């Protein structure tokens, strides 16, 4: 699609290729949407403010960068649909493909969110982002003054500080479930010395980050993202080896196997079971 947008004379073959690429981008989201269709979802119904929130999220909620992006996109639309202050009668095929990409994606998700299950959030609408970047890029390079173009490009590069320096997107977890799980765990300081912590997540460091934030010396002794037939045996051996009376099981972004949980309830006594959205904090005691 990006290749087609850079050329005015586009053959039918290139258009088909661009649409196949677009279809592949859509296919990444189809599985998620279908899975959510059978569940009750926390996503609210779309409002007039939904599009603005999605757009701002695409640019890292950096207000200066958002203003530059809006200006560049407006320049693109003015140049695309007008010539010498007169409305264009014909729009290039590449422009139609780009606008159809954005319009169809948003309309499909908006209708789906209103009619049945809400799915319109920046995460699921991320397939639109490449098209928006193309709008922004073409708008920037339609500016005639080269000095302004250089300044804008440099500013966009500098704005990455918002991601890597200010918000630390690459060095700390962004999901609140891990924070809430860790908060529940550290509040029971009476059993701090008599308990150990297991996790069931993609990475145990998500919990340890928040333990440090709460000034708690706790560490996850083992992440149980292993074959479920080995989970109970692994817990039993570690509990016996450490000679502790209690242990926490913290889960996040992964559904803990119900049959394994039933087996743990038979072998240990469940003292506390906090259920969060996409997470659980369970405290067991040795019988």
DACORJO-V990389 format. One record per backbone hydrogen bond with DSSP energy under -1.0 kcal/mol. CO is the residue of the C=O (numbers start at 1). NH is the residue of the N-H. Records with the same first field share a line. If there is no record, write none. Layout:
# DACORJO-V990389
CO=NH  NH
This chain:
# DACORJO-V990389
1=5
4=7
11=15
12=16
13=17
14=18
15=19
16=20
17=21
18=22
19=23
20=24
21=25
22=26
23=27
26=29  30
29=33
30=34
31=35
32=36
33=37
36=39
47=50
49=53
50=54
51=55
52=56
53=57
54=58
56=61
57=60
59=62
62=66
63=67
64=68
65=69
66=70
67=71
68=72
69=73
70=74
71=75
72=76
73=77
74=78
75=79
76=80
77=81
78=82
81=88
83=86
86=83
92=96
93=97
94=98
95=99
96=100
97=101
98=102
99=103
100=104
101=105
102=106
103=107
104=108
105=109
106=110
107=111
108=112
109=113
110=114
111=115
112=116
119=121
121=125
125=128
126=129
128=132
129=133
130=134
131=135
132=136
133=137
134=138
135=139
136=140
137=141
140=143
145=149
146=150
147=151
148=152
149=153
150=154
151=155
152=156
153=157
154=158
155=159
157=160
158=161
159=162
160=164
161=165  166
162=167
163=169
168=171  172
176=180
177=181
178=182
179=183
180=184
181=185
182=186
183=187
187=189
189=192
194=246
196=248
197=221
198=250
199=224
200=252
203=206
204=208
205=209
207=211
208=212
209=213
210=214
211=216
212=215
222=199
224=226
227=230
230=234
231=235
232=236
233=237
234=238
235=239
236=240
237=241
238=242
239=243  244
245=286
246=196
247=284
248=198
249=282
250=200
251=280
257=261
258=262
259=263
260=264
261=265
262=266
263=267
264=268
269=285
272=283
274=281
276=279
278=253
279=276
280=251
281=274
282=249
283=271  272
284=247
285=269
